[in-house]
Structure formats: C-alpha cells, structure tokens
Amino acid sequence: MRLDKYLAETAQCTRSEAKTLLQKGKVTVNGTLCKKGDTQLKETDTVAVDGKALNYRQFVYLMLNKPEGVVSASTDKRDTTVVDLIGDAYPRRELFPAGRLDKTSTGFVLLTDDGTLAHDILAPGRHVPKQYLVTLDTPLTNAMRVGFAAGVTLADGQTLAPAEVKPAGADPCVVRVTLHQGVYHQIKRMFGMFDAGVNALHREVIGPVALDAALVPGQWRELTAEEVNALRAAATPRGVWKQLPLTALPLKNAGNDIARHLRGCDAMVLMAVTLGSGADTLMRRLELTDIALAAVVDAMASAVMEELCNALEAEIRTSVQAQGHYLTGRFSPGYGDCPLTLQQPFAIALDTVRGLGMAVTPENLLTPRKSVTAILGVADHP
C-alpha cells in the first residue's frame, strides 16, 4: 500500500492533508523520516506521525445501541440514520449497518465497512442467530412456541426457518425470540400469524456478541478483537439441514438399505456438515512434510466432524420434536447398498455449494474431504 493512502485511511485525513504531513516532515517509516507519498509499505513497516505509531485497520466494526426513531441506513433525506450517530469519527470510512432494525425498534446495530463479514452474518445459509427482547400485546401461547419451532408460514405463503420464542421473565407478554434469518418485518409478521401484535422490539445479541449494557441509546463503541473474531467464527458455516418430502431425492433406485431406514416415515431431513477447505489445506501440507503428524491431525479432524454432526443432529431433533414428530438415526450415501451417486442431488437439494462451500466431485466424493451428508427419516411415531 502507498504511504499517502495508508495515512489517509489510518490517520483519518484526506490525501491532501496526508501530503502536507509528509512535506512538513512529520512522518517516519521504521524510524526514518519519509516525505514520499508513493512509498510502498510492507506489512511489517511501522509508520508514525509526530512520533506516534499508527495502527492500520483494514475495516472498522462498531456496536451501536440504536434508539427509537432512527433509521437503519447510511443516508436518509428525512430521518436521522444510524451512521449519523457516529458523527465525523470515521470521515474516510463508508460505514453501513450490517442488517436493519425498524425505525421504531431499538438495540444492537453492527456498523462496519467490511462487506464480506456483513454478507456472511446476514446470509440465510450461515444461520447466524440474532436475539430480540419483544413485548407483545397478548401473552405468549404454546401455539406460538410450537409454531415458531416448526417454522412459521406467513400470509404470503413463505415458510420461514425454525425460530425460538420463550418467556423473558414473569411478564407473559415479554418474550425472547431467536432468529436464524432476516426477512422484512419478520418478527411482527410471525406473531401476526397468531393474532398477536408487537408493542416493542429490542435486539440484544448478534451471533455470540451481546449488546454492551453500558451503552445507552445512541451511544456506540468499537468491537474488541475478540468480538470480531467471534462474529467471524459464527458466520463461518459448518452445517446445514432441511426438512423435505421423501420425493425430494431420487430414492427409488437408491438401494434396499435406505428404503428400510425410511420405512414408515412421512418425510426426511437432509443434513450436511463440513470442516471447510482450511482443514484440507492443513492436511495436504502435513502429508508432504510430516506423514505421522498428518495421520494424527486427520484422526482429530474426524473426531471433530463427529462432534459437529452430533451437535447438528441434536438441533434437528429439538426442532422436529417440537412439531410432535420423531427422527430415525443418520444414514449416509455410500453406506450399505446406498450409492454415492445420491450425493449430487443431495448437494443440490441443500444448496451446499452456496451454503457451505461444499461440492461433489465427478467421482461423487465430497469436497472438502472432511464433509458428511446424512438422511434422517421423520415419522409421527417412535
């Protein structure tokens, strides 16, 4: 990166202001005076202005406690926006909200200029949870709990992903809702299907990061490095699943074993889990340098995969049981006489390429290598 660009982004100044700093001899690189704005910097270089070292950050991540009446946008001709509340603290940054809250809603808004992380947090396939404190105009009912867990079908026919609603305390009208997707006015529309209105909505948590209780409405602070890393980890997909009719896969010629596995079932759940390409890269490198260590890492990765599969299965069972149904165990293509050719339609049905970065090779093998697909039967009896 050029020195003048580095100064503009890190010292929060314009290019002309950066040029002035250089001309006045206020800038050093690794302790040596530097006046050339086109100097190319290395990652290890230390830049200082007036003797104070600068800390370059590629992106900015802010936690804002949005007050009522402020719109979740970067600019607006009529209303105050969440970016307006930041003022001129980051004049060279093009901040935007990663996800929206209604004008009347309050709580945690993440402001950033990192488009990739924002996309990953919001992408439906990533299932990053968001938690809300909601005040209803009627008490929470069991029908709401069951309906949310099953996935509410809206008035327009759209069926949403399973969600969780539970009491937030002694007041039966105050509940906590956890969503794994974002749809326009989603919570209000979901409760509307149960003839319940939303009087207040406050977002408390995004992924593993909770709104700082010390922030009063309108206040903000930068996320810590630990919070940013936690958000990145939460936005990295590890598993997806979907409940589908038995006709969603070509099972007619898929062997007798899968037929026995699904006997008496009315539907099925498809699940897929992967460790991602990073595990493949590590194992390939070790296979070239230390074959013994590669074998150990491979065994450890397999154990982690089993834990991930068990965790996702537990999540699926909770959701399916909330609907009053039962699940069989897991059965994967390649077991018994079930052919690996089932992997391709399986991946298409779950959209694993977009949701997980998991694909199927021409030989019907999964890639990354540490990936698993499985079928669970759904029945109305044990």
KOLDO-79257 format. One line per 2 residues: number of its first residue (from 1); their letters; for each residue x, y, z of C-alpha. Coordinates in steps of 0.25 Angstrom, whole numbers. Layout:
NUM	a	X Y Z ~ ... .
//
This chain:
1	mr	0 0 0 ~ 5 14 -3 .
3	ld	9 23 9 ~ -1 34 6 .
5	ky	-12 24 5 ~ -8 18 18 .
7	la	-8 31 25 ~ -22 35 19 .
9	et	-28 22 24 ~ -21 21 37 .
11	aq	-20 36 42 ~ -34 39 36 .
13	ct	-29 50 27 ~ -31 54 13 .
15	rs	-20 51 3 ~ -16 66 2 .
17	ea	-15 66 17 ~ -6 54 17 .
19	kt	3 61 6 ~ 4 72 16 .
21	ll	8 63 27 ~ 19 57 18 .
23	qk	24 71 13 ~ 25 76 28 .
25	gk	34 64 32 ~ 24 59 42 .
27	vt	24 45 36 ~ 34 34 39 .
29	vn	35 19 34 ~ 42 10 43 .
31	gt	48 22 50 ~ 53 28 37 .
33	lc	48 42 32 ~ 40 40 19 .
35	kk	34 50 10 ~ 30 42 -2 .
37	gd	15 39 -2 ~ 17 28 -13 .
39	tq	26 20 -4 ~ 21 5 -4 .
41	lk	19 0 10 ~ 21 -15 15 .
43	et	13 -21 25 ~ 24 -21 35 .
45	dt	27 -6 34 ~ 23 3 45 .
47	va	18 17 41 ~ 18 29 52 .
49	vd	13 43 51 ~ 19 53 61 .
51	gk	26 41 67 ~ 13 34 70 .
53	al	11 20 63 ~ -1 18 55 .
55	ny	-9 5 55 ~ -15 1 42 .
57	rq	-28 -5 41 ~ -34 -11 28 .
59	fv	-48 -10 34 ~ -56 -3 45 .
61	yl	-66 -11 54 ~ -75 -3 63 .
63	ml	-86 -7 73 ~ -98 3 73 .
65	nk	-109 4 83 ~ -120 9 73 .
67	pe	-130 18 79 ~ -145 19 75 .
69	gv	-147 28 63 ~ -134 26 56 .
71	vs	-134 18 43 ~ -124 7 39 .
73	as	-118 13 27 ~ -105 20 23 .
75	td	-112 33 18 ~ -127 38 18 .
77	kr	-132 51 13 ~ -143 52 24 .
79	dt	-138 44 37 ~ -126 42 45 .
81	tv	-119 30 42 ~ -110 20 50 .
83	vd	-98 25 43 ~ -101 40 46 .
85	li	-100 36 61 ~ -85 33 59 .
87	gd	-83 47 54 ~ -69 50 48 .
89	ay	-61 40 56 ~ -58 32 43 .
91	pr	-58 42 32 ~ -51 33 22 .
93	re	-59 21 24 ~ -72 17 17 .
95	lf	-80 11 28 ~ -93 4 27 .
97	pa	-102 -5 36 ~ -100 -20 35 .
99	gr	-115 -23 36 ~ -126 -14 39 .
101	ld	-136 -11 50 ~ -149 -4 48 .
103	kt	-150 11 51 ~ -158 8 64 .
105	st	-149 -3 68 ~ -136 -2 77 .
107	gf	-124 -9 81 ~ -111 -15 75 .
109	vl	-107 -10 61 ~ -94 -14 55 .
111	lt	-87 -3 47 ~ -76 -7 38 .
113	dd	-69 -5 25 ~ -66 -20 23 .
115	gt	-76 -24 13 ~ -71 -39 13 .
117	la	-74 -40 28 ~ -87 -33 27 .
119	hd	-91 -42 16 ~ -87 -55 24 .
121	il	-95 -50 36 ~ -107 -47 28 .
123	ap	-107 -59 18 ~ -118 -69 21 .
125	gr	-109 -81 19 ~ -100 -76 30 .
127	hv	-111 -77 41 ~ -104 -66 50 .
129	pk	-114 -65 61 ~ -120 -51 66 .
131	qy	-127 -50 79 ~ -138 -40 82 .
133	lv	-146 -36 94 ~ -160 -34 90 .
135	tl	-173 -28 97 ~ -186 -34 92 .
137	dt	-200 -29 93 ~ -204 -42 97 .
139	pl	-198 -54 106 ~ -189 -64 99 .
141	tn	-196 -77 96 ~ -192 -91 94 .
143	am	-197 -90 79 ~ -187 -79 77 .
145	rv	-175 -87 83 ~ -179 -99 74 .
147	gf	-181 -91 62 ~ -168 -83 63 .
149	aa	-160 -96 65 ~ -167 -103 53 .
151	gv	-165 -90 44 ~ -176 -80 42 .
153	tl	-183 -79 29 ~ -186 -65 26 .
155	ad	-199 -59 20 ~ -192 -59 6 .
157	gq	-188 -74 7 ~ -174 -72 10 .
159	tl	-169 -82 21 ~ -158 -77 30 .
161	ap	-147 -85 36 ~ -150 -90 50 .
163	ae	-148 -80 61 ~ -149 -80 77 .
165	vk	-158 -72 86 ~ -158 -73 101 .
167	pa	-163 -65 113 ~ -153 -54 117 .
169	ga	-158 -53 131 ~ -170 -53 140 .
171	dp	-178 -44 130 ~ -185 -53 120 .
173	cv	-185 -42 109 ~ -170 -41 109 .
175	vr	-162 -51 102 ~ -149 -54 95 .
177	vt	-148 -58 81 ~ -136 -64 74 .
179	lh	-136 -64 58 ~ -126 -70 49 .
181	qg	-130 -62 36 ~ -135 -48 33 .
183	vy	-148 -45 26 ~ -155 -31 25 .
185	hq	-163 -28 38 ~ -161 -43 41 .
187	ik	-164 -43 56 ~ -176 -35 54 .
189	rm	-181 -43 43 ~ -178 -56 50 .
191	fg	-186 -52 63 ~ -197 -47 54 .
193	mf	-200 -61 49 ~ -204 -63 63 .
195	da	-213 -51 64 ~ -202 -44 73 .
197	gv	-197 -30 72 ~ -183 -25 75 .
199	na	-182 -13 84 ~ -167 -12 86 .
201	lh	-155 -19 79 ~ -140 -18 84 .
203	re	-129 -26 78 ~ -120 -31 89 .
205	vi	-110 -41 82 ~ -104 -43 69 .
207	gp	-97 -57 68 ~ -88 -59 80 .
209	va	-87 -44 83 ~ -97 -37 93 .
211	ld	-100 -22 93 ~ -92 -15 103 .
213	aa	-101 -12 115 ~ -92 1 118 .
215	lv	-97 7 104 ~ -109 16 106 .
217	pg	-118 18 94 ~ -110 26 83 .
219	qw	-96 22 89 ~ -86 13 82 .
221	re	-73 7 83 ~ -63 -1 75 .
223	lt	-64 -16 75 ~ -52 -23 82 .
225	ae	-43 -32 74 ~ -49 -44 82 .
227	ev	-63 -40 78 ~ -59 -38 63 .
229	na	-53 -52 63 ~ -65 -58 70 .
231	lr	-74 -52 59 ~ -65 -57 48 .
233	aa	-66 -71 54 ~ -81 -71 56 .
235	at	-82 -66 41 ~ -73 -78 36 .
237	pr	-83 -89 33 ~ -81 -103 38 .
239	gv	-94 -110 35 ~ -108 -108 29 .
241	wk	-121 -116 29 ~ -134 -116 23 .
243	ql	-147 -124 25 ~ -153 -129 11 .
245	pl	-163 -139 5 ~ -157 -152 2 .
247	ta	-159 -149 -13 ~ -148 -138 -12 .
249	lp	-137 -149 -15 ~ -137 -160 -25 .
251	lk	-138 -171 -15 ~ -146 -181 -23 .
253	na	-133 -188 -28 ~ -124 -184 -16 .
255	gn	-124 -198 -10 ~ -131 -206 0 .
257	di	-123 -201 12 ~ -128 -187 11 .
259	ar	-142 -192 8 ~ -142 -200 21 .
261	hl	-137 -188 28 ~ -148 -179 23 .
263	rg	-159 -189 25 ~ -171 -183 32 .
265	cd	-166 -169 30 ~ -174 -158 24 .
267	am	-163 -148 21 ~ -148 -147 23 .
269	vl	-137 -137 28 ~ -125 -135 20 .
271	ma	-112 -130 27 ~ -98 -127 23 .
273	vt	-86 -123 31 ~ -72 -119 27 .
275	lg	-59 -114 34 ~ -57 -106 22 .
277	sg	-45 -104 12 ~ -35 -100 23 .
279	ad	-35 -114 29 ~ -32 -119 15 .
281	tl	-20 -109 13 ~ -14 -113 26 .
283	mr	-15 -128 24 ~ -9 -127 10 .
285	rl	3 -119 15 ~ 5 -128 26 .
287	el	5 -140 17 ~ 17 -134 9 .
289	td	25 -131 22 ~ 21 -140 33 .
291	ia	12 -152 30 ~ 11 -157 44 .
293	la	6 -143 49 ~ -3 -143 37 .
295	av	-9 -156 42 ~ -11 -150 56 .
297	vd	-18 -138 50 ~ -27 -146 41 .
299	am	-32 -154 53 ~ -34 -141 61 .
301	as	-42 -135 49 ~ -51 -148 48 .
303	av	-54 -147 63 ~ -57 -132 62 .
305	me	-66 -136 50 ~ -74 -146 58 .
307	el	-76 -135 69 ~ -81 -125 59 .
309	cn	-91 -136 53 ~ -96 -139 67 .
311	al	-98 -125 70 ~ -106 -122 57 .
313	ea	-114 -135 59 ~ -117 -130 73 .
315	ei	-122 -117 68 ~ -130 -124 57 .
317	rt	-137 -133 67 ~ -141 -122 76 .
319	sv	-148 -115 64 ~ -155 -127 59 .
321	qa	-159 -132 73 ~ -165 -118 75 .
323	qg	-174 -121 63 ~ -178 -134 70 .
325	hy	-170 -143 61 ~ -159 -154 63 .
327	lt	-146 -156 56 ~ -138 -168 51 .
329	gr	-123 -169 52 ~ -114 -163 42 .
331	fs	-111 -171 29 ~ -101 -166 18 .
333	pg	-100 -169 4 ~ -89 -179 2 .
335	yg	-94 -188 14 ~ -99 -202 11 .
337	dc	-104 -202 -3 ~ -108 -187 -4 .
339	pl	-100 -182 -16 ~ -91 -170 -15 .
341	tl	-98 -164 -28 ~ -108 -159 -18 .
343	qq	-98 -149 -13 ~ -100 -139 -25 .
345	pf	-116 -138 -24 ~ -113 -137 -9 .
347	ai	-104 -125 -10 ~ -114 -119 -20 .
349	al	-125 -120 -10 ~ -117 -114 1 .
351	dt	-110 -104 -8 ~ -97 -108 -1 .
353	vr	-88 -100 -10 ~ -94 -87 -6 .
355	gl	-98 -90 8 ~ -85 -98 12 .
357	gm	-75 -97 1 ~ -77 -112 0 .
359	av	-77 -119 -14 ~ -78 -132 -21 .
361	tp	-67 -137 -30 ~ -69 -144 -43 .
363	en	-66 -157 -35 ~ -77 -154 -25 .
365	ll	-68 -151 -14 ~ -70 -139 -5 .
367	tp	-60 -127 -5 ~ -55 -122 5 .
369	rk	-51 -136 9 ~ -55 -135 24 .
371	sv	-70 -134 20 ~ -82 -142 23 .
373	ta	-96 -143 17 ~ -107 -151 24 .
375	il	-122 -154 23 ~ -131 -155 35 .
377	gv	-145 -160 34 ~ -157 -153 40 .
379	ad	-169 -160 45 ~ -181 -158 54 .
381	hp	-178 -169 63 ~ -165 -174 70 .
//
